[in-house]
Amino acid sequence: MDKATLIEVHNRIKPFIHKTPVLSSSLIDEMVGTNIVFKCENFQKMGAFKMRGAANAILSLSEEERSRGVVTHSSGNFAQAVSLAAQKLDVKAYIVMPENAPQVKKNGVKTYNGEIIECESTPQAREATANKIKEEKGASFMHPSNQDEVIYGNSTAAMELLEEYPELDVILTPVGGGGLIAGTALAAHNFSKNCKVMGGEPMEADDAYRSLISGKIETNDSFHTVADGLRTHLGDRNFPIIKEHVEKIIRVEEDEIIEAMQIIWERMKIIVEPSCAVPFAAVLKNKEEFKNKNVGIILSGGNVDVKNLPF
């Protein structure tokens, strides 16, 4: 993926996204012994980086395709992103959501006029339901993480971060479906000299960690993680990018995720969801590795059920 294409993507989606702020905390820097800047995608429209990929995917469709609507399956953030991007472009959005998706995320989809179709909470059920709608309505399928247009849209968060902080040694993102880390890796590869990209992943859903070791896509048996946005699998579009451009993936325990989330809430006074705290948990766990480095962390989203916090 070349630089020019990514710049073109960024220009295409700019009218539909916020250029999110980059924040830091001297208390957190002291705690870790490094310089960390946080790219606050929790302040993105609909509350997560997903708006970038969703906007690019819909803008890449022809008028005729848009007239038949779009369909996706998502536990929440991509569901909201597709609904909002579709609403802004006057496109019908069909959203397949697992029945146990957080109510706050279902409410978000409804706010943006997305039509929710509920299904069982398994990747198989999600896909089958989305395929059915695709066939019945002729809607274009938008994948939350395993689609080129989505990956390219996602890359724009790290592009903006590197524009502001070109001297970063490493950027970390959470890893769920792999769309954010793949996009970030493309941005770092094209817009920095030697910035490495690393991922943070829950022990309870560590398919990306195992996939990097084995060299092929592994799957998860368990999804028992507080990081609801990361209960998903890598895809064949993003894994080759991850394999080529991602340095490593660091696994963290559930209590480490919760502690990292709490520190961000308390020290930075901002709302982040559990998935979002995973890369910061990885830095806290491996302080030596990041000591005296310039670290960027993409805070992926802030759509959390405040009535159901883990701390």
C-alpha positions in Angstrom: 0.0 0.0 0.0 1.6 3.2 -1.1 1.8 6.6 0.6 -0.3 8.4 -2.1 -3.3 6.0 -1.7 -3.3 6.5 2.1 -3.2 10.3 1.7 -6.1 10.1 -0.7 -8.1 8.0 1.8 -7.4 10.6 4.5 -8.5 13.4 2.3 -11.7 11.5 1.3 -12.8 10.9 4.9 -11.7 14.2 6.5 -15.2 15.8 6.1 -16.7 12.9 8.1 -14.3 12.5 11.0 -12.7 14.5 13.8 -9.0 15.1 13.9 -8.7 13.8 17.4 -6.5 15.3 20.1 -3.2 13.8 21.4 -2.9 13.9 25.2 -0.2 13.0 27.6 0.2 12.8 31.4 3.5 13.5 33.3 2.2 11.3 36.1 1.8 8.4 33.7 5.2 9.1 32.2 6.8 9.0 35.7 5.0 5.8 36.5 6.3 4.0 33.4 9.6 5.8 33.0 8.9 6.8 29.4 7.2 9.4 27.2 3.7 8.4 26.2 1.4 10.2 23.9 -2.2 9.0 23.6 -4.1 9.5 20.3 -7.6 9.9 21.7 -9.9 8.1 19.3 -12.4 7.9 22.2 -13.2 11.5 21.1 -13.8 10.4 17.5 -17.3 10.7 16.1 -19.5 7.9 17.6 -16.7 7.4 20.1 -14.2 5.1 18.4 -11.6 4.9 15.6 -14.0 2.7 13.7 -15.6 5.8 12.1 -12.5 6.1 9.9 -12.7 2.7 8.3 -16.5 2.8 8.0 -16.5 6.2 6.3 -13.9 5.1 3.8 -15.7 1.8 3.1 -19.0 3.5 2.3 -17.4 6.3 0.4 -15.7 3.7 -1.8 -19.0 2.3 -3.0 -20.7 3.3 -6.2 -24.0 5.3 -6.1 -25.8 2.2 -7.3 -24.3 0.1 -4.4 -25.1 2.8 -1.9 -28.8 2.8 -3.0 -29.1 -0.9 -1.9 -27.7 -0.2 1.6 -24.9 -1.7 3.7 -24.8 -4.5 6.2 -22.3 -5.3 8.9 -22.0 -7.5 12.0 -20.4 -6.0 15.1 -20.7 -6.1 18.9 -20.8 -2.4 18.9 -18.3 0.2 17.8 -18.2 -0.7 14.1 -22.0 -1.1 14.2 -22.3 2.5 15.4 -19.7 3.7 12.9 -21.4 2.2 9.9 -24.8 3.5 11.1 -23.4 7.1 11.5 -21.4 7.1 8.3 -24.4 5.7 6.4 -26.8 8.2 8.0 -24.5 11.1 6.9 -24.4 9.7 3.3 -28.1 8.9 3.3 -27.5 5.1 3.0 -29.6 2.4 4.7 -27.6 0.5 7.3 -28.5 -3.1 8.5 -26.6 -4.0 11.6 -26.3 -7.5 12.9 -25.5 -7.5 16.6 -25.0 -10.4 19.1 -27.8 -10.4 21.6 -25.4 -9.8 24.5 -23.9 -6.7 23.0 -23.7 -3.8 25.5 -27.0 -1.9 25.6 -25.1 1.4 25.3 -23.8 0.2 21.9 -27.3 -0.9 20.8 -28.6 2.5 21.8 -25.9 4.2 19.8 -26.9 2.3 16.6 -30.5 3.3 17.1 -29.5 6.9 17.6 -27.9 6.8 14.1 -30.9 5.1 12.5 -29.2 1.8 12.0 -31.6 -1.2 11.8 -30.6 -3.8 14.4 -31.0 -7.5 13.6 -30.0 -9.6 16.7 -28.3 -13.0 16.6 -26.5 -15.5 18.8 -23.2 -14.4 20.2 -20.9 -16.5 18.0 -18.9 -15.4 14.9 -20.7 -18.1 12.9 -24.1 -16.8 13.7 -23.1 -13.2 13.0 -21.8 -14.1 9.5 -24.8 -16.3 8.6 -27.2 -13.5 9.6 -25.3 -10.8 7.7 -25.0 -13.1 4.6 -28.8 -13.6 4.6 -29.4 -9.8 4.6 -26.8 -9.3 1.9 -28.7 -11.8 -0.3 -32.2 -10.6 0.5 -31.5 -6.8 0.2 -28.5 -6.7 -2.1 -26.7 -4.7 0.6 -22.9 -4.3 0.4 -21.2 -6.1 3.3 -18.8 -4.0 5.4 -16.4 -6.1 7.5 -15.4 -4.5 10.8 -11.7 -5.3 10.4 -11.0 -7.6 7.4 -11.6 -5.3 4.5 -9.0 -3.2 2.6 -11.0 0.0 2.6 -11.6 -0.4 6.4 -7.9 -1.0 7.1 -6.9 2.0 5.0 -9.4 4.2 6.8 -8.1 3.0 10.1 -4.5 3.9 9.1 -5.4 7.6 9.2 -5.3 7.7 13.1 -1.6 6.8 13.1 -1.0 9.0 10.1 -2.3 12.0 12.1 -0.3 10.9 15.2 3.0 10.6 13.3 2.3 14.0 11.6 2.3 15.6 15.1 4.9 13.3 16.7 7.3 12.1 13.9 9.9 11.0 16.4 7.9 8.1 17.9 9.9 4.9 18.5 6.8 2.7 18.8 3.0 2.9 18.4 0.8 0.4 20.2 -2.8 -0.5 19.5 -5.2 -3.1 20.9 -5.7 -6.2 18.7 -9.1 -7.8 18.1 -10.0 -8.4 14.5 -6.7 -6.8 13.4 -8.0 -3.9 11.4 -6.6 -1.1 13.6 -3.1 -2.6 14.0 -2.9 -3.5 10.3 -3.8 0.1 9.4 -1.4 1.5 12.0 1.4 -0.7 10.6 0.8 0.6 7.1 0.9 4.2 8.4 4.1 3.6 10.3 5.7 1.8 7.3 4.8 4.7 4.9 5.1 7.8 7.2 8.0 7.1 9.6 11.6 6.2 9.3 11.9 3.6 12.0 8.7 3.6 14.2 7.8 0.0 15.3 4.3 -1.1 15.7 3.2 -3.5 18.6 -0.1 -4.8 19.8 -1.7 -5.5 23.1 -4.0 -8.5 23.4 -5.9 -10.2 26.2 -4.6 -13.6 27.3 -8.2 -14.8 27.0 -8.3 -14.0 23.3 -4.7 -14.2 22.1 -5.2 -15.5 18.6 -3.0 -12.7 17.1 -0.1 -13.5 19.5 -0.3 -17.2 18.5 -0.8 -16.4 14.8 2.4 -14.3 14.7 4.3 -17.3 16.2 2.9 -20.0 14.0 2.8 -17.8 10.8 -0.9 -18.8 10.1 -4.2 -17.5 11.4 -5.1 -19.2 14.7 -8.5 -19.0 16.4 -9.7 -18.5 19.9 -11.5 -21.1 22.0 -12.3 -18.6 24.7 -13.6 -15.0 24.6 -13.8 -14.5 28.4 -12.3 -11.0 28.4 -13.6 -7.8 29.8 -12.3 -6.2 26.5 -15.6 -6.8 24.6 -14.3 -5.1 21.5 -11.5 -7.7 21.1 -13.7 -10.8 21.2 -13.1 -11.5 17.5 -10.7 -13.2 15.0 -8.0 -12.0 12.7 -8.7 -12.0 8.9 -7.0 -12.9 5.7 -6.8 -9.3 4.6 -5.1 -7.9 7.7 -3.0 -10.8 8.8 -0.4 -10.6 6.0 0.1 -6.9 6.9 0.5 -7.8 10.6 2.9 -10.6 9.8 5.1 -8.3 7.6 5.0 -5.0 9.6 4.1 -5.7 13.3 7.1 -6.2 15.6 5.3 -8.2 18.4 2.2 -8.6 20.4 2.2 -8.4 24.2 -0.5 -10.4 26.1 -2.0 -9.0 29.3 -4.2 -10.5 32.1 -7.7 -9.4 32.9 -6.7 -7.6 36.1 -4.0 -5.8 34.2 -6.5 -4.5 31.7 -8.8 -3.3 34.4 -6.0 -1.6 36.3 -4.8 0.2 33.1 -8.3 1.4 32.4 -8.7 2.7 35.9 -5.4 4.6 35.7 -6.4 6.3 32.4 -9.8 7.3 33.9 -8.2 8.6 37.2 -5.0 10.3 35.9 -6.2 11.6 32.5 -9.8 12.2 33.4 -11.0 10.6 30.2 -13.4 7.8 29.5 -12.0 4.8 27.7 -13.5 1.3 27.3 -11.7 -1.8 28.4 -10.4 -2.8 25.0 -8.8 0.6 24.7 -6.7 0.1 27.9 -5.1 -3.1 26.6 -2.0 -1.5 24.9 -1.4 0.7 27.9 -1.6 -2.4 30.1 1.1 -3.9 27.9 3.4 -1.0 28.5 2.8 -1.1 32.2 3.6 -4.8 32.2 6.9 -4.4 30.2 8.2 -1.1 31.6 11.8 -2.1 30.9 11.2 -2.6 27.2 9.7 0.9 26.8 12.0 2.8 29.2 13.1 6.2 27.8 11.4 5.6 24.5 8.9 7.8 22.7 5.7 5.8 22.8 2.4 6.4 21.0 -0.7 4.6 22.1 -4.0 4.7 20.1 -6.9 4.9 22.5 -9.3 3.1 20.4 -12.6 4.0 21.9 -14.7 5.2 24.8 -18.1 3.5 24.3 -18.3 1.9 27.8 -21.4 1.0 29.8 -20.9 3.4 32.7 -23.5 1.5 34.8 -21.4 -1.6 34.4 -17.7 -0.6 35.0 -15.2 -3.4 35.9 -13.7 -1.3 38.8 
